[in-house]
Amino acid sequence: MGRVLVTGMSGTGKTTLLEELARRGFHTVDTDDDGWTLADGSWDAIRMAALLDRHPDVIVSGTVDNQVDFYDRFGNVVLLSVPLDIALQRVSTRVNNPYGRTEPERIEIARYTEEVEPLLRQSATVELDGRLPVPELADRVGALAAPSSSP
């Protein structure tokens, strides 16, 4: 199966990685955009199921409560991680997403890193260091999305 989920905390580089993969011609969906996430913070399950029904070769990025409901639809679940200080530095300077600039949001990122990231790590099939060069990360995720890497 060529579907890959790229997950991780804010500031790990998910959006930048997806942009590079899209530039390389992969079909990508960043669920932080375009209404994929509902007001309660979960994915729109009907919309996500429809996407996965239609596309056997999509790379999806996001971190939401109900993503576990879709793990069996992905060939790989990739956890992108960085140390907390790196994530906080990145969110304070990025221009494509305002989340993480306020102190309450930074505290939330720290709490999620402590409480949620270990859960993501347990269910990930691959963990990648988000400090690696973006082209190298894209090579690795792109190889996972290739049909020959399907389980």
Buried (B, 14 or more C-beta within 10 A) or exposed (E): BBBBBBBBBBBBBBBBBBBBBBEEEBBBBBBBBEEBBEEEEBBBEEBBBEBBEEBBBBBBBBBBEBBEBBBEBBBBBBBBBBEBEBBBBBBEEBEEBEBBEEEEBBEBBBEBBEEBBEEBEEEBBBBBBBEBEBEEBBBBBBEBBEEEBEE
